[in-house]
Amino acid sequence: MASDQLTDWLTQWHDVRELVRVSVEVDAVHEIAAITDRLRSEQGGPAILFDHVRGQTTSVVTNLLGSPRRLSAAFGTSSLNGLSQRIEDWLSIALPRGVLDTWKLLPRLAELSQWPPVLVKTGLCQQVVKLGRDVNLAEIPAPTMWPGDTAPTITWGQLHTQSPKDESAGTESGRDPRRLVCVVPLEVRGRDGLLIHGDETSELWSLLAEYRSRGQQMPVAVV
């Protein structure tokens, strides 16, 4: 039940009663989180689509990958056991010892070749571009989860960055930058600010310290 389009995927799960639609207006402050928590179960519970969020024009879906069935489907497998077996197969790939071993590895190598990022001139995320004063993060219906939270927070955005590149020839650091992808809470601070919740022991913190020591800005994208 995998799909390249989120709307199609939501429709598929709605048709098999694994997605619940909430048509009444809800508040992103505490209410979305409370409803999601109420509908969760030991088996994960349904995905929940909130059609109308107060003050927003964008719908919100929660608990989308919250059940074993939906999580497995997202990876193109029928069960979590199948998913763990695929991961184990990827990690256990050994160097081929001959032509026959090479031929046997081709299907898995073809699958692994789809992992690295592909550079393109434009992407789907650039269909809407806002710069300068047009940027307003309040347009993103980020929820406020708990009473003690100080601001709306993007909890599952993937933060992408890379290590600084040293142009010095003949050094280890002169190689291509090393990519880092991590999931950290991103607290919305005003129209154009995000506060990254990090840890001094994390690799992200170490990269930031390295950029600071060089007097350089660290490139960051959140997707």
Buried (B, 14 or more C-beta within 10 A) or exposed (E): BEBEEEEEBBEBBBEEEBBBBBEEEBBBBBBBBEBBEEBBEEEBBBBBBBEEBEEBEEBBBBBBBBBBBBBBBBEEBEEEEEBEEBEEEEEEEEEBEEEEEEEEBEEBEEEEEEEEEEEEEEEEEEEEEEEEEEEEBEEBBBBBBEEEBEEBBBBEBEBBBBBBEEEEEEEEEEEEEEEBEEEBBBBBEEEEEBBBEBEEEEBBEEBBEBBEEEEEEBEBEEE
